[in-house]
């Protein structure tokens, strides 16, 4: 079914943002991607709580 598994054999999984207890946050937020020396990392900026911990992007 469309939207449930857009990539075959790769199920969709939802996880809380780093440091957040719930899957959904009630704050406005945006994702930041950064590349340094060829390595990527990502973090979210939350309107009330500030930045989450950065995660490596493989």
Secondary structure, DSSP 8 states (H G I E B T S, - for coil): -TTT-SSTT--------TT-SSSS-SS-EEEEEEEETTEEEEEEEETTTEE---EEE-
